[in-house]
Amino acid sequence: MRSVRHVVLVGLMGSGKSTIGRRLAGAMNVPFVDTDTAVEAVSGRGIREIFAEDGEIVFRDLESRVLRDALSMETPSVIATGGGAVLRDVNRNLLAGHHVVWLRAEPTLLASRVGRQANKASGHRPLIDDDPLGRLTAMSVERRPLYESVSTIVVDVDDRSPDEIVGACRRAIAGSEA
Ligand code: S3P
C-alpha cells in the first residue's frame, strides 16, 4: 500500500467530477486538482484548441502527464480527472491504491447538462459536439467497464443534490479507511 492515498474522481463528462471534487476537497480540507485545468495550464492552451491543433493523442499524452504528477503529490488531495482518463491502461494502473470514486450517471442526464455547450461548439468537450446524447451513450458503453475496473467506490448521481453526493463520497471514503 502506498503511503499517500488520494481521492480520485472518475466518470463521464457532466457527471460532476469538478463541482463535487471542489466541494469534497473543501469539506475534507485538502487541496483540489482538476486534470483538465492542469492540462490547460501546462500547455498554455484551451482543451478545445489542443484537440483542434494537435489532435486527441497529444491531449491524452498531456492528460497522462498531469495525472501522474497529481498522483505523485505528497499531500493527500482530491483529484478530478477528465472523462477519458481511464482509456489508457497506464493511467488505470496509476490509480491502484487510491480511493477512486466513480460518479455514475445515465447518459440522458449528462447530455441534458452538457449538451447546450456542445451544440454551440464551445467549452472543453469537443468530442461530443456533433451529437451529445449519441456520443455520451457510446462512451458510456465503452467506458463503463473501465470505470468499474478502477473504482473502489461507486456513487450514483442521478436525482441527488451536490450536498448529498459529497456526503455519500465522504461516508464511503471514511468506511473504506476504517
Ligand atoms: C473528455 C472529457 C473532458 C475533457 C476532454 C475529453 C472525455 O473532461 O477531458 O474533452 O474524453 O471524456 P470532463 O470529463 O471534465 O468533461
Backbone and ligand atoms as CSV (ligand in chain L), in Angstrom:
chain,resi,resn,atom,element,x,y,z
A,1,MET,N,N,0.859,-1.214,0.000
A,1,MET,CA,C,0.000,0.000,0.000
A,1,MET,C,C,0.886,1.252,0.000
A,2,ARG,N,N,0.601,2.150,-0.940
A,2,ARG,CA,C,1.398,3.373,-0.990
A,2,ARG,C,C,1.040,4.255,0.213
A,3,SER,N,N,1.957,5.200,0.556
A,3,SER,CA,C,1.731,5.974,1.773
A,3,SER,C,C,0.678,7.067,1.586
A,4,VAL,N,N,0.688,7.756,0.428
A,4,VAL,CA,C,-0.302,8.817,0.223
A,4,VAL,C,C,-1.471,8.256,-0.569
A,5,ARG,N,N,-2.646,8.363,0.012
A,5,ARG,CA,C,-3.845,7.849,-0.661
A,5,ARG,C,C,-4.717,9.033,-1.060
A,6,HIS,N,N,-4.741,9.336,-2.340
A,6,HIS,CA,C,-5.571,10.439,-2.822
A,6,HIS,C,C,-7.001,9.958,-3.066
A,7,VAL,N,N,-7.892,10.934,-3.219
A,7,VAL,CA,C,-9.257,10.641,-3.658
A,7,VAL,C,C,-9.340,11.087,-5.113
A,8,VAL,N,N,-9.635,10.151,-6.004
A,8,VAL,CA,C,-9.669,10.456,-7.432
A,8,VAL,C,C,-11.092,10.248,-7.949
A,9,LEU,N,N,-11.623,11.274,-8.609
A,9,LEU,CA,C,-12.974,11.169,-9.147
A,9,LEU,C,C,-12.922,10.818,-10.623
A,10,VAL,N,N,-13.649,9.771,-11.003
A,10,VAL,CA,C,-13.739,9.376,-12.414
A,10,VAL,C,C,-15.211,9.327,-12.817
A,11,GLY,N,N,-15.460,9.354,-14.122
A,11,GLY,CA,C,-16.836,9.287,-14.623
A,11,GLY,C,C,-16.943,10.099,-15.899
A,12,LEU,N,N,-18.061,9.935,-16.573
A,12,LEU,CA,C,-18.263,10.608,-17.858
A,12,LEU,C,C,-18.373,12.120,-17.700
A,13,MET,N,N,-18.228,12.813,-18.831
A,13,MET,CA,C,-18.419,14.273,-18.869
A,13,MET,C,C,-19.776,14.636,-18.285
A,14,GLY,N,N,-19.786,15.656,-17.451
A,14,GLY,CA,C,-21.072,16.117,-16.921
A,14,GLY,C,C,-21.522,15.381,-15.669
A,15,SER,N,N,-20.730,14.420,-15.208
A,15,SER,CA,C,-21.151,13.671,-14.013
A,15,SER,C,C,-20.891,14.472,-12.737
A,16,GLY,N,N,-20.134,15.578,-12.862
A,16,GLY,CA,C,-19.952,16.458,-11.706
A,16,GLY,C,C,-18.590,16.324,-11.035
A,17,LYS,N,N,-17.616,15.748,-11.736
A,17,LYS,CA,C,-16.314,15.500,-11.110
A,17,LYS,C,C,-15.677,16.788,-10.574
A,18,SER,N,N,-15.741,17.866,-11.375
A,18,SER,CA,C,-15.095,19.111,-10.927
A,18,SER,C,C,-15.879,19.768,-9.795
A,19,THR,N,N,-17.191,19.854,-9.960
A,19,THR,CA,C,-18.021,20.501,-8.926
A,19,THR,C,C,-17.958,19.725,-7.616
A,20,ILE,N,N,-18.168,18.425,-7.705
A,20,ILE,CA,C,-18.165,17.601,-6.488
A,20,ILE,C,C,-16.752,17.559,-5.903
A,21,GLY,N,N,-15.760,17.458,-6.789
A,21,GLY,CA,C,-14.377,17.387,-6.329
A,21,GLY,C,C,-13.986,18.609,-5.524
A,22,ARG,N,N,-14.369,19.789,-6.030
A,22,ARG,CA,C,-14.016,21.029,-5.333
A,22,ARG,C,C,-14.689,21.077,-3.960
A,23,ARG,N,N,-15.958,20.698,-3.936
A,23,ARG,CA,C,-16.689,20.721,-2.652
A,23,ARG,C,C,-16.157,19.668,-1.686
A,24,LEU,N,N,-15.859,18.508,-2.230
A,24,LEU,CA,C,-15.351,17.420,-1.382
A,24,LEU,C,C,-14.000,17.810,-0.775
A,25,ALA,N,N,-13.138,18.407,-1.592
A,25,ALA,CA,C,-11.832,18.851,-1.091
A,25,ALA,C,C,-12.028,19.890,0.013
A,26,GLY,N,N,-12.990,20.809,-0.190
A,26,GLY,CA,C,-13.267,21.820,0.838
A,26,GLY,C,C,-13.734,21.165,2.122
A,27,ALA,N,N,-14.640,20.198,2.003
A,27,ALA,CA,C,-15.181,19.532,3.189
A,27,ALA,C,C,-14.100,18.717,3.909
A,28,MET,N,N,-13.163,18.167,3.130
A,28,MET,CA,C,-12.098,17.346,3.736
A,28,MET,C,C,-10.883,18.190,4.118
A,29,ASN,N,N,-10.938,19.473,3.712
A,29,ASN,CA,C,-9.839,20.390,3.992
A,29,ASN,C,C,-8.503,19.926,3.392
A,30,VAL,N,N,-8.578,19.516,2.131
A,30,VAL,CA,C,-7.362,19.089,1.416
A,30,VAL,C,C,-7.324,19.824,0.066
A,31,PRO,N,N,-6.163,19.856,-0.606
A,31,PRO,CA,C,-6.083,20.530,-1.902
A,31,PRO,C,C,-6.940,19.843,-2.972
A,32,PHE,N,N,-7.338,20.630,-3.968
A,32,PHE,CA,C,-8.108,20.102,-5.092
A,32,PHE,C,C,-7.336,20.310,-6.387
A,33,VAL,N,N,-7.267,19.276,-7.210
A,33,VAL,CA,C,-6.614,19.372,-8.520
A,33,VAL,C,C,-7.594,18.881,-9.578
A,34,ASP,N,N,-7.702,19.629,-10.673
A,34,ASP,CA,C,-8.548,19.229,-11.795
A,34,ASP,C,C,-7.605,18.976,-12.971
A,35,THR,N,N,-7.572,17.760,-13.493
A,35,THR,CA,C,-6.558,17.470,-14.518
A,35,THR,C,C,-6.821,18.238,-15.820
A,36,ASP,N,N,-8.096,18.528,-16.142
A,36,ASP,CA,C,-8.360,19.331,-17.351
A,36,ASP,C,C,-7.737,20.722,-17.211
A,37,THR,N,N,-7.905,21.323,-16.035
A,37,THR,CA,C,-7.329,22.644,-15.780
A,37,THR,C,C,-5.801,22.568,-15.814
A,38,ALA,N,N,-5.252,21.486,-15.269
A,38,ALA,CA,C,-3.791,21.326,-15.245
A,38,ALA,C,C,-3.245,21.159,-16.661
A,39,VAL,N,N,-3.980,20.431,-17.523
A,39,VAL,CA,C,-3.550,20.278,-18.922
A,39,VAL,C,C,-3.504,21.656,-19.586
A,40,GLU,N,N,-4.513,22.470,-19.326
A,40,GLU,CA,C,-4.542,23.803,-19.936
A,40,GLU,C,C,-3.389,24.656,-19.401
A,41,ALA,N,N,-3.090,24.499,-18.123
A,41,ALA,CA,C,-2.002,25.291,-17.518
A,41,ALA,C,C,-0.644,24.882,-18.101
A,42,VAL,N,N,-0.386,23.569,-18.212
A,42,VAL,CA,C,0.950,23.165,-18.696
A,42,VAL,C,C,1.117,23.445,-20.186
A,43,SER,N,N,0.027,23.406,-20.941
A,43,SER,CA,C,0.166,23.602,-22.389
A,43,SER,C,C,-0.026,25.062,-22.799
A,44,GLY,N,N,-0.603,25.853,-21.894
A,44,GLY,CA,C,-0.866,27.255,-22.218
A,44,GLY,C,C,-1.963,27.417,-23.263
A,45,ARG,N,N,-2.785,26.376,-23.442
A,45,ARG,CA,C,-3.876,26.431,-24.427
A,45,ARG,C,C,-5.140,25.819,-23.833
A,46,GLY,N,N,-6.283,26.167,-24.409
A,46,GLY,CA,C,-7.527,25.538,-24.001
A,46,GLY,C,C,-7.613,24.121,-24.568
A,47,ILE,N,N,-8.416,23.271,-23.934
A,47,ILE,CA,C,-8.540,21.878,-24.394
A,47,ILE,C,C,-9.077,21.817,-25.826
A,48,ARG,N,N,-10.039,22.656,-26.135
A,48,ARG,CA,C,-10.592,22.685,-27.498
A,48,ARG,C,C,-9.497,23.006,-28.524
A,49,GLU,N,N,-8.619,23.935,-28.169
A,49,GLU,CA,C,-7.505,24.290,-29.073
A,49,GLU,C,C,-6.543,23.125,-29.248
A,50,ILE,N,N,-6.236,22.432,-28.152
A,50,ILE,CA,C,-5.298,21.301,-28.239
A,50,ILE,C,C,-5.858,20.236,-29.189
A,51,PHE,N,N,-7.146,19.906,-29.020
A,51,PHE,CA,C,-7.767,18.913,-29.912
A,51,PHE,C,C,-7.715,19.390,-31.363
A,52,ALA,N,N,-8.032,20.674,-31.584
A,52,ALA,CA,C,-8.120,21.179,-32.961
A,52,ALA,C,C,-6.744,21.272,-33.618
A,53,GLU,N,N,-5.745,21.679,-32.839
A,53,GLU,CA,C,-4.426,21.912,-33.443
A,53,GLU,C,C,-3.571,20.653,-33.496
A,54,ASP,N,N,-3.658,19.824,-32.456
A,54,ASP,CA,C,-2.741,18.681,-32.364
A,54,ASP,C,C,-3.436,17.320,-32.312
A,55,GLY,N,N,-4.730,17.308,-32.035
A,55,GLY,CA,C,-5.446,16.030,-32.010
A,55,GLY,C,C,-5.515,15.402,-30.623
A,56,GLU,N,N,-6.316,14.345,-30.571
A,56,GLU,CA,C,-6.619,13.717,-29.278
A,56,GLU,C,C,-5.395,13.065,-28.635
A,57,ILE,N,N,-4.501,12.487,-29.455
A,57,ILE,CA,C,-3.369,11.759,-28.856
A,57,ILE,C,C,-2.487,12.705,-28.043
A,58,VAL,N,N,-2.260,13.905,-28.588
A,58,VAL,CA,C,-1.445,14.881,-27.849
A,58,VAL,C,C,-2.154,15.274,-26.557
A,59,PHE,N,N,-3.480,15.465,-26.643
A,59,PHE,CA,C,-4.235,15.766,-25.414
A,59,PHE,C,C,-4.076,14.627,-24.402
A,60,ARG,N,N,-4.206,13.379,-24.866
A,60,ARG,CA,C,-4.112,12.236,-23.942
A,60,ARG,C,C,-2.712,12.125,-23.320
A,61,ASP,N,N,-1.687,12.480,-24.092
A,61,ASP,CA,C,-0.318,12.464,-23.538
A,61,ASP,C,C,-0.202,13.477,-22.398
A,62,LEU,N,N,-0.750,14.670,-22.640
A,62,LEU,CA,C,-0.701,15.715,-21.604
A,62,LEU,C,C,-1.511,15.271,-20.382
A,63,GLU,N,N,-2.644,14.663,-20.637
A,63,GLU,CA,C,-3.518,14.215,-19.548
A,63,GLU,C,C,-2.796,13.164,-18.681
A,64,SER,N,N,-2.108,12.230,-19.341
A,64,SER,CA,C,-1.363,11.200,-18.588
A,64,SER,C,C,-0.285,11.852,-17.719
A,65,ARG,N,N,0.376,12.840,-18.314
A,65,ARG,CA,C,1.460,13.513,-17.585
A,65,ARG,C,C,0.930,14.239,-16.347
A,66,VAL,N,N,-0.147,14.990,-16.500
A,66,VAL,CA,C,-0.630,15.748,-15.333
A,66,VAL,C,C,-1.259,14.813,-14.295
A,67,LEU,N,N,-1.839,13.709,-14.747
A,67,LEU,CA,C,-2.396,12.749,-13.789
A,67,LEU,C,C,-1.269,12.126,-12.964
A,68,ARG,N,N,-0.195,11.740,-13.647
A,68,ARG,CA,C,0.947,11.153,-12.934
A,68,ARG,C,C,1.514,12.158,-11.930
A,69,ASP,N,N,1.640,13.408,-12.345
A,69,ASP,CA,C,2.167,14.434,-11.439
A,69,ASP,C,C,1.236,14.646,-10.243
A,70,ALA,N,N,-0.060,14.691,-10.514
A,70,ALA,CA,C,-1.021,14.912,-9.421
A,70,ALA,C,C,-0.955,13.758,-8.419
A,71,LEU,N,N,-0.878,12.539,-8.941
A,71,LEU,CA,C,-0.875,11.372,-8.044
A,71,LEU,C,C,0.434,11.254,-7.267
A,72,SER,N,N,1.470,11.925,-7.743
A,72,SER,CA,C,2.731,11.830,-7.005
A,72,SER,C,C,2.878,12.930,-5.947
A,73,MET,N,N,1.854,13.775,-5.797
A,73,MET,CA,C,1.911,14.805,-4.751
A,73,MET,C,C,1.951,14.139,-3.380
A,74,GLU,N,N,2.656,14.767,-2.466
A,74,GLU,CA,C,2.806,14.141,-1.148
A,74,GLU,C,C,1.678,14.472,-0.184
A,75,THR,N,N,0.922,15.519,-0.500
A,75,THR,CA,C,-0.224,15.873,0.355
A,75,THR,C,C,-1.464,15.159,-0.167
A,76,PRO,N,N,-2.163,14.419,0.683
A,76,PRO,CA,C,-3.392,13.776,0.222
A,76,PRO,C,C,-4.333,14.828,-0.360
A,77,SER,N,N,-4.878,14.570,-1.530
A,77,SER,CA,C,-5.658,15.568,-2.263
A,77,SER,C,C,-6.864,14.920,-2.914
A,78,VAL,N,N,-7.776,15.775,-3.383
A,78,VAL,CA,C,-8.872,15.304,-4.228
A,78,VAL,C,C,-8.516,15.674,-5.664
A,79,ILE,N,N,-8.591,14.695,-6.557
A,79,ILE,CA,C,-8.189,14.907,-7.949
A,79,ILE,C,C,-9.363,14.564,-8.868
A,80,ALA,N,N,-9.836,15.563,-9.623
A,80,ALA,CA,C,-10.888,15.307,-10.613
A,80,ALA,C,C,-10.217,15.041,-11.952
A,81,THR,N,N,-10.555,13.912,-12.583
A,81,THR,CA,C,-9.955,13.564,-13.868
A,81,THR,C,C,-10.913,13.934,-15.002
A,82,GLY,N,N,-10.397,13.954,-16.241
A,82,GLY,CA,C,-11.266,14.084,-17.405
A,82,GLY,C,C,-11.940,12.730,-17.649
A,83,GLY,N,N,-13.087,12.758,-18.318
A,83,GLY,CA,C,-13.859,11.528,-18.506
A,83,GLY,C,C,-13.106,10.410,-19.220
A,84,GLY,N,N,-12.119,10.785,-20.057
A,84,GLY,CA,C,-11.415,9.769,-20.828
A,84,GLY,C,C,-10.106,9.316,-20.205
A,85,ALA,N,N,-9.828,9.757,-18.997
A,85,ALA,CA,C,-8.538,9.407,-18.370
A,85,ALA,C,C,-8.391,7.897,-18.169
A,86,VAL,N,N,-9.516,7.191,-18.091
A,86,VAL,CA,C,-9.443,5.740,-17.850
A,86,VAL,C,C,-9.135,4.951,-19.124
A,87,LEU,N,N,-9.079,5.627,-20.277
A,87,LEU,CA,C,-8.899,4.893,-21.531
A,87,LEU,C,C,-7.525,4.250,-21.641
A,88,ARG,N,N,-6.525,4.864,-21.064
A,88,ARG,CA,C,-5.164,4.318,-21.170
A,88,ARG,C,C,-4.858,3.412,-19.981
A,89,ASP,N,N,-4.300,2.251,-20.287
A,89,ASP,CA,C,-4.043,1.342,-19.170
A,89,ASP,C,C,-2.958,1.881,-18.234
A,90,VAL,N,N,-2.042,2.687,-18.776
A,90,VAL,CA,C,-1.019,3.268,-17.897
A,90,VAL,C,C,-1.678,4.151,-16.833
A,91,ASN,N,N,-2.723,4.877,-17.222
A,91,ASN,CA,C,-3.447,5.720,-16.256
A,91,ASN,C,C,-4.204,4.856,-15.259
A,92,ARG,N,N,-4.870,3.820,-15.778
A,92,ARG,CA,C,-5.643,2.954,-14.862
A,92,ARG,C,C,-4.716,2.323,-13.829
A,93,ASN,N,N,-3.528,1.919,-14.276
A,93,ASN,CA,C,-2.590,1.290,-13.328
A,93,ASN,C,C,-2.141,2.271,-12.247
A,94,LEU,N,N,-2.016,3.557,-12.641
A,94,LEU,CA,C,-1.587,4.570,-11.665
A,94,LEU,C,C,-2.604,4.764,-10.541
A,95,LEU,N,N,-3.859,4.423,-10.814
A,95,LEU,CA,C,-4.924,4.678,-9.832
A,95,LEU,C,C,-4.950,3.643,-8.702
A,96,ALA,N,N,-4.244,2.530,-8.913
A,96,ALA,CA,C,-4.278,1.458,-7.901
A,96,ALA,C,C,-3.788,1.973,-6.558
A,97,GLY,N,N,-4.505,1.651,-5.500
A,97,GLY,CA,C,-4.086,2.036,-4.154
A,97,GLY,C,C,-4.715,3.333,-3.666
A,98,HIS,N,N,-5.378,4.065,-4.568
A,98,HIS,CA,C,-6.049,5.309,-4.162
A,98,HIS,C,C,-7.549,5.053,-3.989
A,99,HIS,N,N,-8.222,6.002,-3.352
A,99,HIS,CA,C,-9.688,5.946,-3.325
A,99,HIS,C,C,-10.150,6.436,-4.696
A,100,VAL,N,N,-10.775,5.587,-5.467
A,100,VAL,CA,C,-11.229,6.010,-6.791
A,100,VAL,C,C,-12.755,5.976,-6.798
A,101,VAL,N,N,-13.335,7.175,-6.895
A,101,VAL,CA,C,-14.791,7.318,-6.801
A,101,VAL,C,C,-15.362,7.483,-8.203
A,102,TRP,N,N,-16.216,6.560,-8.601
A,102,TRP,CA,C,-16.907,6.661,-9.893
A,102,TRP,C,C,-18.234,7.370,-9.672
A,103,LEU,N,N,-18.374,8.567,-10.250
A,103,LEU,CA,C,-19.656,9.275,-10.216
A,103,LEU,C,C,-20.471,8.750,-11.402
A,104,ARG,N,N,-21.386,7.846,-11.099
A,104,ARG,CA,C,-22.108,7.119,-12.156
A,104,ARG,C,C,-23.416,7.832,-12.498
A,105,ALA,N,N,-23.652,8.041,-13.793
A,105,ALA,CA,C,-24.861,8.760,-14.209
A,105,ALA,C,C,-25.340,8.230,-15.541
A,106,GLU,N,N,-26.618,8.389,-15.808
A,106,GLU,CA,C,-27.188,7.975,-17.087
A,106,GLU,C,C,-26.842,9.003,-18.167
A,107,PRO,N,N,-26.571,8.535,-19.402
A,107,PRO,CA,C,-26.237,9.456,-20.497
A,107,PRO,C,C,-27.289,10.542,-20.729
A,108,THR,N,N,-28.559,10.244,-20.483
A,108,THR,CA,C,-29.582,11.281,-20.710
A,108,THR,C,C,-29.380,12.463,-19.760
A,109,LEU,N,N,-29.054,12.175,-18.504
A,109,LEU,CA,C,-28.794,13.260,-17.545
A,109,LEU,C,C,-27.565,14.065,-17.997
A,110,LEU,N,N,-26.530,13.348,-18.401
A,110,LEU,CA,C,-25.281,14.013,-18.794
A,110,LEU,C,C,-25.508,14.910,-20.009
A,111,ALA,N,N,-26.242,14.391,-20.995
A,111,ALA,CA,C,-26.490,15.180,-22.210
A,111,ALA,C,C,-27.317,16.413,-21.875
A,112,SER,N,N,-28.229,16.279,-20.915
A,112,SER,CA,C,-29.031,17.462,-20.564
A,112,SER,C,C,-28.152,18.501,-19.872
A,113,ARG,N,N,-27.098,18.067,-19.212
A,113,ARG,CA,C,-26.206,19.030,-18.545
A,113,ARG,C,C,-25.212,19.678,-19.499
A,114,VAL,N,N,-24.643,18.881,-20.398
A,114,VAL,CA,C,-23.529,19.408,-21.196
A,114,VAL,C,C,-23.887,19.654,-22.661
A,115,GLY,N,N,-25.103,19.262,-23.055
A,115,GLY,CA,C,-25.487,19.339,-24.465
A,115,GLY,C,C,-25.549,20.738,-25.026
A,116,ARG,N,N,-26.005,21.688,-24.214
A,116,ARG,CA,C,-26.176,23.047,-24.721
A,116,ARG,C,C,-24.834,23.635,-25.181
A,117,GLN,N,N,-23.804,23.440,-24.327
A,117,GLN,CA,C,-22.458,23.923,-24.673
A,117,GLN,C,C,-21.956,23.234,-25.944
A,118,ALA,N,N,-22.203,21.904,-25.995
A,118,ALA,CA,C,-21.724,21.138,-27.147
A,118,ALA,C,C,-22.385,21.639,-28.427
A,119,ASN,N,N,-23.663,21.927,-28.366
A,119,ASN,CA,C,-24.361,22.381,-29.568
A,119,ASN,C,C,-23.803,23.697,-30.097
A,120,LYS,N,N,-23.193,24.471,-29.197
A,120,LYS,CA,C,-22.600,25.744,-29.640
A,120,LYS,C,C,-21.116,25.585,-29.967
A,121,ALA,N,N,-20.620,24.318,-29.865
A,121,ALA,CA,C,-19.199,24.041,-30.089
A,121,ALA,C,C,-18.316,24.939,-29.224
A,122,SER,N,N,-18.717,25.094,-27.956
A,122,SER,CA,C,-17.890,25.863,-27.028
A,122,SER,C,C,-17.569,24.983,-25.823
A,123,GLY,N,N,-16.670,25.483,-24.978
A,123,GLY,CA,C,-16.311,24.704,-23.799
A,123,GLY,C,C,-15.218,23.690,-24.107
A,124,HIS,N,N,-14.953,22.818,-23.124
A,124,HIS,CA,C,-13.765,21.963,-23.226
A,124,HIS,C,C,-14.092,20.523,-23.641
A,125,ARG,N,N,-15.249,20.341,-24.345
A,125,ARG,CA,C,-15.657,18.961,-24.666
A,125,ARG,C,C,-15.920,18.764,-26.166
A,126,PRO,N,N,-14.894,18.941,-26.991
A,126,PRO,CA,C,-15.111,18.849,-28.443
A,126,PRO,C,C,-15.596,17.478,-28.909
A,127,LEU,N,N,-15.343,16.426,-28.130
A,127,LEU,CA,C,-15.702,15.076,-28.588
A,127,LEU,C,C,-17.201,14.848,-28.714
A,128,ILE,N,N,-18.015,15.708,-28.110
A,128,ILE,CA,C,-19.461,15.465,-28.184
A,128,ILE,C,C,-20.192,16.525,-28.999
A,129,ASP,N,N,-19.430,17.365,-29.706
A,129,ASP,CA,C,-20.044,18.485,-30.430
A,129,ASP,C,C,-21.203,18.093,-31.337
A,130,ASP,N,N,-20.981,17.058,-32.159
A,130,ASP,CA,C,-21.964,16.781,-33.204
A,130,ASP,C,C,-23.255,16.154,-32.686
A,131,ASP,N,N,-23.160,15.359,-31.613
A,131,ASP,CA,C,-24.336,14.595,-31.164
A,131,ASP,C,C,-24.142,14.217,-29.691
A,132,PRO,N,N,-24.417,15.162,-28.764
A,132,PRO,CA,C,-24.100,14.910,-27.346
A,132,PRO,C,C,-24.686,13.602,-26.795
A,133,LEU,N,N,-25.979,13.363,-27.006
A,133,LEU,CA,C,-26.569,12.155,-26.415
A,133,LEU,C,C,-26.007,10.891,-27.065
A,134,GLY,N,N,-25.875,10.920,-28.391
A,134,GLY,CA,C,-25.341,9.750,-29.090
A,134,GLY,C,C,-23.906,9.457,-28.657
A,135,ARG,N,N,-23.096,10.492,-28.579
A,135,ARG,CA,C,-21.683,10.299,-28.208
A,135,ARG,C,C,-21.567,9.836,-26.757
A,136,LEU,N,N,-22.360,10.444,-25.877
A,136,LEU,CA,C,-22.279,10.059,-24.463
A,136,LEU,C,C,-22.786,8.631,-24.245
A,137,THR,N,N,-23.787,8.223,-25.024
A,137,THR,CA,C,-24.288,6.858,-24.906
A,137,THR,C,C,-23.202,5.868,-25.355
A,138,ALA,N,N,-22.544,6.182,-26.467
A,138,ALA,CA,C,-21.474,5.298,-26.950
A,138,ALA,C,C,-20.306,5.260,-25.956
A,139,MET,N,N,-19.970,6.429,-25.401
A,139,MET,CA,C,-18.877,6.481,-24.412
A,139,MET,C,C,-19.232,5.681,-23.164
A,140,SER,N,N,-20.499,5.744,-22.795
A,140,SER,CA,C,-20.927,5.019,-21.609
A,140,SER,C,C,-20.729,3.520,-21.822
A,141,VAL,N,N,-21.092,3.021,-23.002
A,141,VAL,CA,C,-20.933,1.589,-23.301
A,141,VAL,C,C,-19.451,1.216,-23.259
A,142,GLU,N,N,-18.625,2.053,-23.883
A,142,GLU,CA,C,-17.200,1.745,-23.972
A,142,GLU,C,C,-16.499,1.850,-22.607
A,143,ARG,N,N,-16.890,2.866,-21.842
A,143,ARG,CA,C,-16.106,3.180,-20.642
A,143,ARG,C,C,-16.623,2.583,-19.342
A,144,ARG,N,N,-17.886,2.198,-19.297
A,144,ARG,CA,C,-18.436,1.645,-18.042
A,144,ARG,C,C,-17.548,0.560,-17.454
A,145,PRO,N,N,-17.112,-0.426,-18.288
A,145,PRO,CA,C,-16.267,-1.491,-17.709
A,145,PRO,C,C,-14.951,-0.937,-17.148
A,146,LEU,N,N,-14.465,0.146,-17.759
A,146,LEU,CA,C,-13.192,0.724,-17.298
A,146,LEU,C,C,-13.393,1.449,-15.969
A,147,TYR,N,N,-14.475,2.235,-15.865
A,147,TYR,CA,C,-14.762,2.913,-14.592
A,147,TYR,C,C,-14.974,1.853,-13.497
A,148,GLU,N,N,-15.669,0.798,-13.888
A,148,GLU,CA,C,-15.949,-0.268,-12.930
A,148,GLU,C,C,-14.644,-0.919,-12.448
A,149,SER,N,N,-13.716,-1.124,-13.373
A,149,SER,CA,C,-12.486,-1.835,-13.006
A,149,SER,C,C,-11.575,-0.995,-12.104
A,150,VAL,N,N,-11.605,0.338,-12.246
A,150,VAL,CA,C,-10.682,1.149,-11.432
A,150,VAL,C,C,-11.300,1.633,-10.119
A,151,SER,N,N,-12.644,1.660,-10.049
A,151,SER,CA,C,-13.246,2.340,-8.893
A,151,SER,C,C,-13.255,1.467,-7.645
A,152,THR,N,N,-13.047,2.126,-6.522
A,152,THR,CA,C,-13.184,1.456,-5.222
A,152,THR,C,C,-14.512,1.849,-4.576
A,153,ILE,N,N,-15.114,2.915,-5.095
A,153,ILE,CA,C,-16.373,3.447,-4.563
A,153,ILE,C,C,-17.231,3.867,-5.761
A,154,VAL,N,N,-18.515,3.527,-5.717
A,154,VAL,CA,C,-19.423,3.958,-6.791
A,154,VAL,C,C,-20.530,4.806,-6.159
A,155,VAL,N,N,-20.726,6.007,-6.699
A,155,VAL,CA,C,-21.797,6.872,-6.183
A,155,VAL,C,C,-22.713,7.237,-7.354
A,156,ASP,N,N,-23.979,6.865,-7.242
A,156,ASP,CA,C,-24.947,7.234,-8.277
A,156,ASP,C,C,-25.347,8.689,-8.090
A,157,VAL,N,N,-25.255,9.460,-9.164
A,157,VAL,CA,C,-25.501,10.897,-9.014
A,157,VAL,C,C,-26.867,11.346,-9.526
A,158,ASP,N,N,-27.538,10.490,-10.306
A,158,ASP,CA,C,-28.851,10.891,-10.834
A,158,ASP,C,C,-29.779,11.231,-9.659
A,159,ASP,N,N,-30.541,12.322,-9.807
A,159,ASP,CA,C,-31.544,12.715,-8.794
A,159,ASP,C,C,-30.961,13.040,-7.416
A,160,ARG,N,N,-29.691,13.355,-7.310
A,160,ARG,CA,C,-29.144,13.706,-5.992
A,160,ARG,C,C,-28.490,15.073,-6.059
A,161,SER,N,N,-28.598,15.820,-4.956
A,161,SER,CA,C,-28.014,17.161,-4.912
A,161,SER,C,C,-26.507,17.043,-4.675
A,162,PRO,N,N,-25.757,18.111,-4.995
A,162,PRO,CA,C,-24.314,18.087,-4.719
A,162,PRO,C,C,-24.004,17.760,-3.255
A,163,ASP,N,N,-24.776,18.329,-2.329
A,163,ASP,CA,C,-24.515,18.053,-0.903
A,163,ASP,C,C,-24.676,16.566,-0.585
A,164,GLU,N,N,-25.722,15.970,-1.140
A,164,GLU,CA,C,-25.940,14.533,-0.901
A,164,GLU,C,C,-24.796,13.710,-1.487
A,165,ILE,N,N,-24.345,14.104,-2.671
A,165,ILE,CA,C,-23.275,13.341,-3.331
A,165,ILE,C,C,-21.969,13.469,-2.547
A,166,VAL,N,N,-21.673,14.702,-2.098
A,166,VAL,CA,C,-20.454,14.901,-1.294
A,166,VAL,C,C,-20.543,14.069,-0.009
A,167,GLY,N,N,-21.720,14.078,0.619
A,167,GLY,CA,C,-21.911,13.289,1.846
A,167,GLY,C,C,-21.701,11.803,1.585
A,168,ALA,N,N,-22.246,11.318,0.473
A,168,ALA,CA,C,-22.101,9.899,0.136
A,168,ALA,C,C,-20.626,9.560,-0.101
A,169,CYS,N,N,-19.921,10.456,-0.766
A,169,CYS,CA,C,-18.482,10.227,-1.017
A,169,CYS,C,C,-17.725,10.164,0.307
A,170,ARG,N,N,-18.002,11.108,1.183
A,170,ARG,CA,C,-17.267,11.164,2.463
A,170,ARG,C,C,-17.507,9.912,3.294
A,171,ARG,N,N,-18.762,9.486,3.368
A,171,ARG,CA,C,-19.069,8.275,4.153
A,171,ARG,C,C,-18.350,7.062,3.570
A,172,ALA,N,N,-18.371,6.954,2.244
A,172,ALA,CA,C,-17.749,5.787,1.614
A,172,ALA,C,C,-16.233,5.810,1.816
A,173,ILE,N,N,-15.637,6.994,1.726
A,173,ILE,CA,C,-14.178,7.100,1.917
A,173,ILE,C,C,-13.827,6.734,3.359
A,174,ALA,N,N,-14.585,7.311,4.313
A,174,ALA,CA,C,-14.317,7.006,5.726
A,174,ALA,C,C,-14.487,5.520,5.980
A,175,GLY,N,N,-15.526,4.926,5.364
A,175,GLY,CA,C,-15.799,3.493,5.553
A,175,GLY,C,C,-14.667,2.634,5.007
A,176,SER,N,N,-14.063,3.062,3.908
A,176,SER,CA,C,-13.014,2.205,3.344
A,176,SER,C,C,-11.656,2.503,3.974
A,177,GLU,N,N,-11.618,3.477,4.882
A,177,GLU,CA,C,-10.362,3.730,5.597
A,177,GLU,C,C,-10.351,3.045,6.954
A,178,ALA,N,N,-11.536,2.673,7.412
A,178,ALA,CA,C,-11.652,2.105,8.767
A,178,ALA,C,C,-10.938,0.762,8.854
L,1,S3P,C1,C,-13.128,14.107,-22.207
L,1,S3P,C2,C,-13.668,14.750,-21.110
L,1,S3P,C3,C,-13.397,16.149,-20.800
L,1,S3P,C4,C,-12.041,16.579,-21.359
L,1,S3P,C5,C,-11.930,16.247,-22.811
L,1,S3P,C6,C,-12.136,14.757,-23.103
L,1,S3P,C7,C,-13.507,12.685,-22.477
L,1,S3P,O1,O,-13.389,16.358,-19.383
L,1,S3P,O2,O,-11.014,15.943,-20.640
L,1,S3P,O3,O,-12.878,16.991,-23.540
L,1,S3P,O4,O,-12.867,12.030,-23.317
L,1,S3P,O5,O,-14.470,12.201,-21.821
L,1,S3P,P1,P,-14.718,16.293,-18.428
L,1,S3P,O6,O,-14.985,14.847,-18.149
L,1,S3P,O7,O,-14.293,17.041,-17.223
L,1,S3P,O8,O,-15.812,16.956,-19.172
